[in-house]
Amino acid sequence: MRITGTGHASMRIDTSAGSILCDPWVNPAYFASWFPFPDNSELDWKALGDVDYLYVSHLHRDHFDAKNLRENISKKATVLLPEYPTSQLEDELRELGFTKFFKTKSNEVHELDGGLKVMIQALISPTDGPIGDSSLWIEHDGVRVLNQNDARPTDLGIFAELGHVHAHMLQFSGAIWYPMVYELPESAKTAFGKQKRDRQFDRTWRYIDDLKADHVFPIAGPPCFLDDELWQFNDIFGDEGNIFPDQSVFLSEYAKVGGTNGIVLLPGSVTELSEGEATTTHPTPIDEFFANKKAYLEEMRQRKAPIIEAEKASWRHPEIDVLGELKKRIEPLLEESIYLAKGVGGPVRFDLTDSFGTSGEVIESIVVDFPGKQVRPYADEKVRYRFKTGRALIEHLIHIDEGDWVNSLFLSCRFSAARIGQYNEFVYAFFKCLSEERLQYAEGWYDEHEKAVEAEDTQFGDWTVQRRCPHLKADLSRFGIVDGNTLTCQLHGWKFDLPSGRCLTSVGHKIRAEKNA
Ligand code: FES
């Protein structure tokens, strides 16, 4: 089996029974904030795109690149489709011209022509990616690969049961706006960033240890940020609170926990993988490449500046009545929302500036009032969350009728945020469900989830605790650790106070716990 690195989470896998191209992302994503690092735009995408199968793991724009898919990927390719509850991924691929779909069943092995076996696990909670993230398992000629991507399964057991895995590709770096965009003192941001960075690595070690593959490939990040306003997010300033460590940092951190089987793929690197070994060749020496990262990014920044400027020029639509349009689109959803609206529990304010981000004057303040089920001008009140961003970005979201503001505005990091109280996942869940189909799905999921997590128990010393984590149902008998009266679920690091049942990480999500008599 041959694995060719094509940048970020993308790779091409060649076997004698056919080739699969995964997540071919090239063009900047999220309001031109994220670029693939290292740059993969010089690869021969027409040749790479001449494949038998295409796998797009999910709709996040650093995985689903509509422009590249439209222009360069063969429409003869059969799409290996994850089993998602909404049809959006399939619909968007059809719009781009793909017509051949192999609809997989989640967690079922499918045998394709020539004995190529595939299994796709689809994760479907409202907090998994843009409502859906997935991993691809492949077997051919006795060689097994798990492309876990940036998915966060609660358990890799289902893949391990299919036989020893030879190559495990997984995320290790950050892909979120926290804590950088929060209006906090720098020292607090650094402390939170460091915790986040450590937690990302801990989670990665846990997954690696679960699967015990022969070779581990760090993929799916970090992106690079080339716009002046975002430049400081690149991990080139020796900031221990930066959440975007690169592949070379992965290798050194992995070595500290005894890991010696890491393989970094640059765009154009090729690994020949067999049951016994993996041999990798690179287009340029790896150590040298990462040693020159800062100069590399500086050069890329110059080169890509016109692309960013052209994108910015397309965002402004000052003729749009932002308040009126948001009222029209969001109020009917607020009316239907039970779980999400209750979960947010207060007004959320948007301060809109005359720039493309947080600089400049605030020219309009709008409140999405969840308890009052209204969108209206800000009325000098206390709010749950406050976001500050460019009016032009919201104008553009309205213009393109964007139904997922996480997969556009929030991942762009072109905003700042402040909140009263704890993190509230419902705020972001709501703003990724700005369509009828998505909102209904999320509401239904929370309804079922609330009932399901209550069912079984597990024991921690003196405590009887519900077995499933109130966050995303991780099995706490595997992921839970108790220190004093605090239980931590190691899957995403959420903490719970056992005597009161209170979630210490987010609003809501109470845990059921009782001290044994
Ligand atoms: S499942 Fe996310 S912290 Fe437990």
Boltz pocket constraint, residues with backbone or C-beta under 6 A from the ligand:
constraints:
  - pocket:
      binder: B
      contacts: [[A, 469], [A, 470], [A, 471], [A, 472], [A, 473], [A, 474], [A, 489], [A, 490], [A, 491], [A, 492], [A, 493], [A, 494]]
      max_distance: 6.0
